[in-house]
Amino acid sequence: MCGIVAYIGQRQAYPVILKGLKRLEYRGYDSAGVALLNHGLKLYKKKGKVAELEESVVGKDLQGQIGIGHTRWATHGEPSDRNAHPHLSANGKFAMIHNGIIENYAQLKQELLNKGYKFHSDTDTEVLLNFIEDIQVNNQVGLEEAVRIALKRVVGAYVIVLLDKDHPDTLIAARKGSPLVIGIGKGEHFLASDASPIIEYTKEVVYVNDYEIAIIKADELILKNLGNEKQTPFIQKLDLELAAIEKGGFDHFMLKEIFEQPLTTYDCLRGRLDATFGTITMGGVQNHIEQLKNANRIIIVACGTSWHAGLVAEYVIEELCRIPVEVEYASEFRYRNPVIHKGDVIIAISQSGETADTLVAIEKAKEQGAVIFGIVNVVGSSIARISNAGAYTHAGPEIGVASTKAFTAQLVVLALVALKIAIEKGTITRDRYQHLLNELNDVPEKVKLVLGQADHVRETALKYKDAKDFLYLGRGYNFPVALEGALKLKEISYIHAEGYPAAEMKHGPIALVDETLPVVFVATKDSYHQKIVSNIQEIKARKGKVIALITEGDETLTGLADDVLIVPEADEIIAPIISVVPLQLISYYIGVAKGLDVDKPRNLAKSVTVE
Ligand code: G6P
């Protein structure tokens, strides 16, 4: 969470930083701020979104060819002007932005209070900054050295970037745990939390590693470790186009990303699946096939929507590969003392590749000898880099805070991985394998058909937009789809929604049912279909309103459901990739009808880089 941008070079820094902050707003939007250096330090910050900062600085002095900017997702201290970044050190010499959490800030703060420091915010960032200042003043060293000494005492995660009033030709940055990309231009450098603020200026980037300090001038980049030894920057070429991070005519990124799914699922299959020859080509799986097919157990760790993808995979892998699977919330897994044996495989699923809990969970499992297989969307991200093997989801940048296209891409990759393991292991017949390959091949086309009914989904959704609660029910492969539908509605429309296994509903949620409660049943044709029809009867008998997601041609529910949404027929293993799409649309349309900011729902952030 929190987005950071910085610039040094020949351009005016403010427009570069402002545009960058807008691109990074998905990471947090509680407040925003910039600091510019030009004959002195100028600091502007504002509670709220970047647009509010922009308005508030009209007519102010925004000159400067070096500057830092920040968009915040609050951790320490409420969203407010005074807690907004950048922060200024006590003597007014240094300005700093920070993404992450300084865990031992209370102890450091006490030490500084004892020395007479006063604080103007509630943030851990201001503590770290004054801690750096204190070291700089007492040891009479340069800022770079002060940062190095300070970071040796810091517990936690951070990316920090500092401006020094007396050295207007240098930015100092450092990273541990949170992401930092440096774009290398001609006589200029761009710093950001991800590549999106950088791509229109340069495609050459360096991903800074943990425990590295960067000393950046307009025409020079020096990387050092905390031991003050120079590191060789590894320059990579960005494979990202500007169009991919713009709205392309859609009202919202979320809608654009929902409608991209025929393409993203196709991109995910491209070069991997050859249905005609019955082959799956995945280097990451092939190179570790012995470990994967002989795994004693697969543990899937993830958070949020990615965790739901993991739940679908649990059903798929157990069915096809006959390997026991456990799906864990990364945040729980990392703090337990999980039993991990050699021969266990951990699959980490993450859109951003930066989710702090997932990252730490796999670091721990790796130390204990597990093989880590990463399923990640953002190329070059931390989880991708520490995994032993993996597969990218190739969904392109996902900017809407609620995950949509990344989820369906995760399901496609997981299905491919499961099928590849199953065929190598011999736990699937050739016929079933070929059938499922054909089914996967048809996914992009079927998703397109679902999107063709978006207007009908909208009309249906709007009938229920004033409901206070929703229930989402499904069985088997459709149970995680119900969970994901409920999560989407909560995130985007702020309506309370619960996802539940349809049969388990009798043990609690059924008490909520009355004529005001919409119940969304994910009731596509599968092995549980008869059972779910009975569950629908149970809801109708209690006057609940039923919105049933059914397979084309299924007449069973005619006259029973209040509303139906139809999806094309698909094998039950593949169906979740298609069935989730109308549920994404329901939440989008209700959110928009309520006048909410669907791309940036309150309190959420896309990339949760704090625990
Ligand atoms: C945040 C996002 C969710 C996402 C979750 C996990 O909560 O708002 O959309 O599913 O993090 O993120 P990851 O990047 O690890 O998939």
Residues whose N, C-alpha, C, O or C-beta is under 5 A from the ligand:
A	BS01	G6P	C303 G304 T305 S306 I349 S350 Q351 S352 G353 T355 V401 A402 S403 L604 A605 K606 V608
